[in-house]
Amino acid sequence: MFTYEHIQKFNATEIAVYKYIVSNAEKVPFMTIRELSEALHISTSTVLRFCEKIGCNGYNEFKEQMKVYLKTADLKPPMEDLEELQCYFTCVNTSVFEEKIAQAVGIH
């Protein structure tokens, strides 16, 4: 549901939303937008912007996609997890990624 490209573009607040969702994946699809925003101490507008950033037209669509994702995640055989790893290694095996690593090394 969350691609590497999505996560890479998240700001600090969106990373916090992402971490909360991943840590509470079973209950988030049943939470209202207000409950989620209160749990994270952010506005409902921030939650909506997060949903839009990952390609949903609103919070209800996000919740439906989460429910579908959770159902299909349970049905996936373990070998399909390797596809995610392959996607990751494809994304990090680029000159852009290496430039970012070089910049990070230069900062430290």
N, C-alpha and C positions, 0 to 999 in steps of 0.2 A: 504494500500500500504506500509506503514511503520509499521513494527512490533515492539513490545516492545524490542525484541532481537536486531533488527537493531539499534534502538535509543540508547540502552544501550551501544553499542560498538562505538558510534560516538565520535570523538575528538571535541575539541572546534570549529574548523573551520567547521567541518561537521554539528555540531549543528546549526551554523549560516546559512549554506546552507539549512538545514531542515526547520528552522524557516522561512526563506525567501520563500521557496517553499510553505509551508503551508499557509503563509499570502497572497501569490500571486498565489494561485492554479489555478485560472481561466486564467491567462495570461502566466504562465510558459510553458505550452505545445506549445505555439506559439512563444516562444523566441528561438533565436539561442543560441548555447553554448557560443558564444562570448558575446552576450547581457547579459546572466545570469552571466557569470564570471565578466563582467564589473560592473554589478549592485551590486555584492558582493565584488568587489575589490580583486578577487582571480584569479588564472590562470585557463585556460581551462583544464589543466591536473588535477587540484584539483576537478573540476566538474566531469571529467571522473572517477576519483578514487571513488568519492561519488556514482556515478551510479553503478559502479562495486560492491561496498560494499553492495548495496541493491539488488544485483542480476541481474542487467541489463548488457547486453553486449556492451553498449555504450549509448550515449546521445539520439540518435534517438529512441532506444528501450525504454528508460526511458520516453521520451515524449509520445510515444504511450501508454505505461502503465498508464501514468497520465491521458490521454484522456479517456481511458477505465474506469479507477477508478472514474473519475468525472461523467461519464455517469451512472455508476452503483450506485454511491453514491446518486445520485438524485432519483433513482428508489427504493432504499431500504426503506421498511417500518420502522417506528421508533423503533419497537420492535427488529429489527436486531442490533440496536446499543447496546443492552444489551449483545450481544455476545462479543463485544469488552470489555465491563466491566468485563464480566466473564473471558475473557482471561487475563486481567490485574490482577484480583484478584488471578487467578491461578498462575501467574508468581510471584506475591509478597508473596504468601503463601508458601515460601520455606525456608529451613534453610540457604541457601546461601544469600538470600535477608535479612534475619534477622541478619546474621553476618555482612553484609555491613552496616546495620542501627546501629548495636552496635559499629562498627568502627567509624562511623560518629559521634555518640554520644560521643565517647571517645576523638575525635579530638576537639570537641567543649567544 
